[in-house]
């Protein structure tokens, strides 16, 4: 099982994720889809259940995000990277809320 200080992981561009290490998160830099897939697999198998992934890296591994989308054991959460947001994370939140509630209660807020 993961160390409680490292119960949360972060995957993404090295300049975007380095600071997360200082607050006790497990950090893995990834520049390619293969590196990102490997990082997710290693974190999940080591017991990390919440994994933040920068949006640019998340966009490279849609099949991995889909694989864990319904899993109660792990949450893969897109966050803005060093270049800012692409809107990908908010689109996923909106889709999940609409799926759960049956309507888009976020009312197409354009600020993302």
VOBA-1610 file (N, C-alpha, C; in pm, whole numbers, padded with zeros to 5 digits, always signed):
BEGIN
Unk+00085-00118+00000Unk+00000+00000+00000Unk+00089+00124+00000Unk+00041+00231-00061Unk+00119+00353-00071Unk+00137+00418+00066Unk+00250+00483+00084Unk+00275+00562+00203Unk+00167+00669+00211Unk+00113+00694+00331Unk+00005+00792+00345Unk+00049+00930+00296Unk+00175+00961+00306Unk+00223+01090+00257Unk+00225+01094+00106Unk+00215+00978+00043Unk+00215+00971-00102Unk+00088+00901-00152Unk-00024+00930-00089Unk-00150+00871-00129Unk-00206+00937-00254Unk-00143+01046-00298Unk-00185+01117-00417Unk-00066+01126-00512Unk-00092+01104-00639Unk+00013+01113-00739Unk-00016+01220-00841Unk+00090+01265-00909Unk+00077+01365-01014Unk+00165+01322-01130Unk+00108+01326-01251Unk+00180+01289-01373Unk+00167+01404-01471Unk+00279+01440-01534Unk+00273+01546-01635Unk+00410+01596-01672Unk+00410+01711-01738Unk+00536+01773-01778Unk+00618+01804-01654Unk+00749+01782-01660Unk+00832+01796-01541Unk+00822+01934-01477Unk+00814+02041-01556Unk+00806+02174-01498Unk+00671+02201-01433Unk+00569+02129-01473Unk+00435+02149-01417Unk+00411+02068-01290Unk+00482+01959-01272Unk+00453+01870-01160Unk+00557+01870-01049Unk+00672+01928-01072Unk+00782+01922-00976Unk+00744+01978-00839Unk+00669+02085-00834Unk+00634+02148-00706Unk+00545+02059-00619Unk+00471+01968-00681Unk+00382+01881-00604Unk+00459+01788-00510Unk+00583+01759-00544Unk+00665+01672-00460Unk+00686+01734-00322Unk+00694+01866-00315Unk+00720+01933-00188Unk+00605+01920-00089Unk+00486+01886-00137Unk+00372+01867-00047Unk+00341+01719-00026Unk+00437+01633-00060Unk+00425+01492-00029Unk+00359+01405-00133Unk+00334+01459-00251Unk+00273+01377-00355Unk+00380+01302-00433Unk+00343+01186-00483Unk+00434+01112-00569Unk+00425+01174-00708Unk+00538+01209-00764Unk+00543+01281-00891Unk+00616+01198-00995Unk+00560+01195-01115Unk+00623+01126-01227Unk+00613+01215-01350Unk+00727+01253-01404Unk+00726+01331-01528Unk+00699+01238-01646Unk+00624+01288-01743Unk+00594+01210-01863Unk+00590+01303-01983Unk+00663+01263-02087Unk+00665+01342-02210Unk+00594+01270-02324Unk+00577+01138-02310Unk+00515+01060-02417Unk+00397+00981-02361Unk+00316+00930-02451Unk+00203+00846-02410Unk+00252+00722-02337Unk+00360+00662-02383Unk+00414+00543-02319Unk+00460+00572-02177Unk+00529+00684-02156Unk+00572+00721-02022Unk+00452+00746-01931Unk+00350+00811-01984Unk+00230+00839-01905Unk+00156+00711-01869Unk+00141+00620-01964Unk+00076+00491-01937Unk+00151+00414-01830Unk+00282+00410-01842Unk+00365+00338-01745Unk+00352+00402-01606Unk+00352+00536-01600Unk+00340+00606-01472Unk+00206+00577-01406Unk+00098+00579-01484Unk-00034+00547-01427Unk-00033+00405-01372Unk+00016+00311-01451Unk+00017+00171-01408Unk+00098+00155-01280Unk+00216+00215-01272Unk+00300+00202-01153Unk+00233+00262-01030Unk+00167+00376-01048Unk+00100+00439-00934Unk-00019+00355-00887Unk-00098+00307-00981Unk-00216+00227-00945Unk-00172+00098-00875Unk-00070+00030-00927Unk-00026-00095-00865Unk+00042-00072-00730Unk+00090+00049-00706Unk+00151+00076-00575Unk+00049+00127-00474Unk-00077+00136-00514Unk-00182+00171-00419Unk-00226+00316-00419Unk-00175+00396-00510Unk-00218+00536-00516Unk-00355+00540-00583Unk-00450+00604-00517Unk-00588+00601-00566Unk-00635+00733-00626Unk-00563+00841-00603Unk-00597+00969-00664Unk-00475+01014-00743Unk-00494+01029-00874Unk-00383+01066-00962Unk-00424+01186-01046Unk-00355+01297-01026Unk-00376+01415-01109Unk-00286+01403-01231Unk-00340+01435-01348Unk-00264+01427-01473Unk-00282+01559-01547Unk-00172+01620-01588Unk-00187+01745-01662Unk-00267+01717-01789Unk-00344+01816-01830Unk-00434+01799-01944Unk-00361+01756-02071Unk-00245+01816-02099Unk-00172+01779-02220Unk-00133+01632-02220Unk-00091+01582-02105Unk-00054+01440-02095Unk-00180+01352-02098Unk-00286+01394-02031Unk-00411+01317-02032Unk-00465+01301-02173Unk-00450+01403-02255Unk-00497+01395-02394Unk-00421+01290-02474Unk-00302+01253-02430Unk-00222+01151-02500Unk-00267+01010-02467Unk-00342+00992-02356Unk-00376+00857-02311Unk-00527+00841-02286Unk-00609+00870-02386Unk-00754+00861-02365Unk-00801+00720-02328Unk-00734+00618-02381Unk-00775+00481-02348Unk-00750+00447-02202Unk-00647+00503-02142Unk-00619+00481-02000Unk-00725+00553-01916Unk-00758+00676-01954Unk-00862+00749-01882Unk-00995+00675-01890Unk-01028+00623-02008Unk-01152+00548-02024Unk-01152+00420-01941Unk-01036+00355-01933Unk-01025+00229-01858Unk-01060+00249-01711Unk-01017+00361-01653Unk-01040+00386-01511Unk-01160+00477-01484Unk-01231+00519-01587Unk-01341+00615-01570Unk-01447+00567-01472Unk-01479+00441-01474Unk-01583+00391-01384Unk-01530+00318-01263Unk-01402+00321-01243Unk-01341+00247-01134Unk-01362+00315-00999Unk-01409+00240-00900Unk-01421+00298-00766Unk-01288+00299-00692Unk-01186+00237-00751Unk-01058+00220-00684Unk-00957+00330-00714Unk-00973+00400-00825Unk-00876+00503-00863Unk-00947+00615-00937Unk-00901+00738-00911Unk-00954+00856-00980Unk-00840+00923-01055Unk-00857+00936-01186Unk-00761+01007-01270Unk-00823+01143-01300Unk-00759+01249-01254Unk-00818+01382-01259Unk-00728+01476-01342Unk-00777+01522-01458Unk-00698+01616-01539Unk-00689+01752-01471Unk-00570+01811-01475Unk-00546+01944-01420Unk-00471+02026-01525Unk-00478+02158-01519Unk-00402+02240-01613Unk-00252+02213-01599Unk-00182+02222-01709Unk-00037+02204-01708Unk+00035+02337-01706Unk+00160+02335-01743Unk+00242+02455-01738Unk+00200+02559-01842Unk+00130+02516-01946Unk+00083+02610-02049Unk-00060+02658-02022Unk-00115+02622-01908Unk-00252+02662-01876Unk-00350+02553-01914Unk-00477+02586-01909Unk-00581+02487-01935Unk-00615+02477-02084Unk-00652+02358-02123Unk-00703+02335-02259Unk-00854+02324-02257Unk-00911+02318-02137Unk-01054+02299-02122Unk-01093+02152-02111Unk-00997+02063-02130Unk-01024+01920-02127Unk-01078+01874-01992Unk-01018+01919-01885Unk-01061+01878-01751Unk-01204+01920-01723Unk-01239+02043-01756Unk-01374+02092-01733Unk-01476+02018-01820Unk-01438+01982-01941Unk-01528+01905-02028Unk-01559+01770-01965Unk-01458+01707-01905Unk-01481+01578-01839Unk-01570+01594-01716Unk-01548+01701-01640Unk-01634+01726-01524Unk-01777+01746-01570Unk-01796+01827-01672Unk-01930+01854-01724Unk-01997+01725-01771Unk-01924+01641-01843Unk-01980+01516-01893Unk-02018+01423-01778Unk-01934+01416-01675Unk-01963+01330-01560Unk-02082+01381-01480Unk-02093+01512-01464Unk-02207+01568-01393Unk-02335+01542-01471Unk-02331+01563-01601Unk-02449+01540-01684Unk-02489+01393-01681Unk-02392+01305-01681Unk-02421+01161-01674Unk-02486+01126-01540Unk-02435+01182-01433Unk-02486+01150-01299Unk-02622+01212-01271Unk-02641+01335-01316Unk-02762+01409-01283Unk-02868+01397-01392Unk-02824+01375-01514Unk-02917+01366-01626Unk-02938+01496-01699Unk-02867+01600-01657Unk-02877+01730-01724Unk-02748+01808-01698Unk-02720+01902-01786Unk-02601+01986-01768Unk-02636+02098-01671Unk-02611+02075-01544Unk-02643+02176-01442Unk-02537+02284-01433Unk-02427+02267-01507Unk-02322+02369-01507Unk-02355+02479-01606Unk-02462+02462-01683Unk-02517+02564-01772Unk-02418+02623-01871Unk-02334+02540-01924Unk-02239+02579-02028Unk-02159+02703-01991Unk-02109+02705-01870Unk-02023+02813-01826Unk-01901+02816-01917Unk-01875+02928-01982Unk-01765+02938-02077Unk-01632+02965-02011Unk-01633+03004-01884Unk-01507+03026-01813Unk-01453+02894-01766Unk-01341+02852-01823Unk-01284+02722-01787Unk-01146+02742-01743
//
